[in-house]
Amino acid sequence: MPAVKSIYDKKSRPLDNLIYGLIYFCAFISIILLVGIVAYVGYHGISSINWKFLTTVPSAIKGTFGIAGNIVNTLYIIIITLIISVPLGVGSAIYLNEYAKAGKFVNLIEFTTETLSGLPSIIFGLFGYVLFGQVLKLGYSILTGSLTLAIMVLPLITRNTQEALKAVPESYRSGALGIGATKWYMIRTILLPSAMPGIITGVILSIGRIVGESAALLFTAGSGYLLPKMGQYGEGLFKKVLQPGGTLTIQLYLSMEKGEYEAAFGIAFVLLIIVFGINLLTKYLSNRFNINK
């Protein structure tokens, strides 16, 4: 009786080796491109990075050029956008995945969400300028930019949350409902904690898109670079929301347009560090929640 050959005894075919080689080649090219971009931007931009550059604002009188105001504006837009989009995105995903019955309506919502995620950001900027800036009379402001970006990142948060909820085993649901738990209690105490790594990943990826966005903000947030005035009771922090505020990407664009290449590369290097930090944070939080599961 001939011996049965296992799958490990099969000889590799030339076509398989060719495909493996192409895969490794593409991965190598991706790594080279990333290293090249980081090295090029770092070489031209790291000389511009100093404490004064990071803690001052542009001033013709003082002869300074800094990005402190742009960093603060970026933080404003990140926080306000997430406050608006995260509850809506997670809530929509919970409804679509746990409450809505499969059918044309759910398919229409999912199709609309996917279509929104593929629209060019400049279209969102034009829409936000007309609706929030002109119709709602918010003008060029951080709030206008944040509302516009909230619409942009909403599909990303919704889809990531949906996929995270779908990945939770069905036995978790049936087991909780079988011992008498209400559906909302089951979602709140079992599904959401189990799906938390995917939800956090979606939120942090959204932060990355917010940080790197420029086209939509040109139409909505403006290019202001001043720091908020605190005031006696800190009211300046809230008034800043209704004032124009240019993010780091907006300032990068303006610096390149004016031929201020050293400043532009400095801002680009700061953006690379921020994006790198966001990716590290994503890995750390995902691993931590997976371990805690």
Secondary structure, 3 states (H helix, E strand, C coil): CCCCCCHHHCCCCHHHHHHHHHHHHHHHHHHHHHHHHHHHHHHHHHHHCCHHHHHCCCECCCCECCCHHHHHHHHHHHHHHHHHHHHHHHHHHHHHHHHCCCCHHHHHHHHHHHHHHHCCHHHHHHHHHHHHHHHCCCCCCHHHHHHHHHHHHHHHHHHHHHHHHHCCCHHHHHHHHHCCCCHHHHHHHHHHHHHHHHHHHHHHHHHHHHHHCCHHHHHHCCCCCCCCCCCCCCHHHHHHHHCCCCCHHHHHHHHHHCCCHHHHHHHHHHHHHHHHHHHHHHHHHHHHHHHHC
